[in-house]
């Protein structure tokens, strides 16, 4: 079945809303054509893109529709759900507490969570940050339409057997980051989202970044979508409490993320030594550096790999009708941010392709695939 596509959606893809400074002389039209072609092929209703060069916003543009029912165009100010892009902010909050001396990466989490089961006795803060704790994924086992308290979620996670000995191997775990959010609140004395608001979002001028709330009025909020038998449908509903956990429950725009990327080039939020730890691939208990199928390692909320021989630090996000991706080409001084409002689309492929248009040496393949890292 063909996707049901309104004339307004087609027109919006052809006429993007934009803020633009040349990402590279002559690259703008090629980027627009590439993005529009990929949106058409992947059937993405709306998408916002930002290109940052050495901390300066070079291009920010919206394509398609942020809300199909109301024919609202996507713009650089459109607010999307983060999915697992939120994990890098949780990791930053943990490192802020490390810098204050409130905890250390080698602390066993039972120090802060006295109700932790015996099976967690050897799990450290570092294990949670790097997905090497052995915890499974709670989102695959709980009722997504039921509200849970943090204590209930923690109890649910604690009741599950570990999948492997902490540090033995790597396995992506939303549970680990959910637990980190609870740990942050225990140590900092405030909800992790409030800590991010006070210590990251406000200082950086990330004006629309915040924890998700369906009840609040959120200007420029996009609607999330999914394809069912080729037909566009609204996002699945989940209980409000599950949109407040630290494994990926934020709102932001590409303009917010451009400010975040610029801050990561400085010591405005974290010292250089802390940033280096965040971007260092984890070593397993046997001393080997973890590498995924594509050769990428994993730090604290970031995958560390390469594209055409150039270093690439990136992460994806997927949740409730949204997909997101940030790729930082640190040696080239280029970052590409892509936020989209269709479940199971591939913003990473779009971001990698745009990077190749901005820096020709980075040229990426344009065949569709699910981009690494996992969401």
Secondary structure, 3 states (H helix, E strand, C coil): CCCCCCHHHHHHHHCCEEEECCCCCCHHHHHHHHHHHHHHHHCCCEEEEEEEECCEEEEEEEEEEEECCCCEECCCCCEEECHHHHHHHHHHHHHHHHHHCCCCCCCEHHHCCCCCCHHHCCCEHHHHHHCCCCCCCHHHCCCCCCCCCHHHHHHHHHHCCCCCCCCCCCCCCHHHHHHHHHHHHHHHCCCHHHHHHHHHHHHHCCCCCEECCCCCCCCCECCCEEEECCEEEECCCCCHHHHCCCCCCEEECHHHHHHHHHHHCCCCCCCHHHHHHHCCCCECCCCCECCCCCCCEECCCCEEEEECCEEEEEEEEEECCEEEEEEEECCCCEEEEEEECECCCCHHHHHHHHHHHHCHHHCCCCCCCCCCCCC
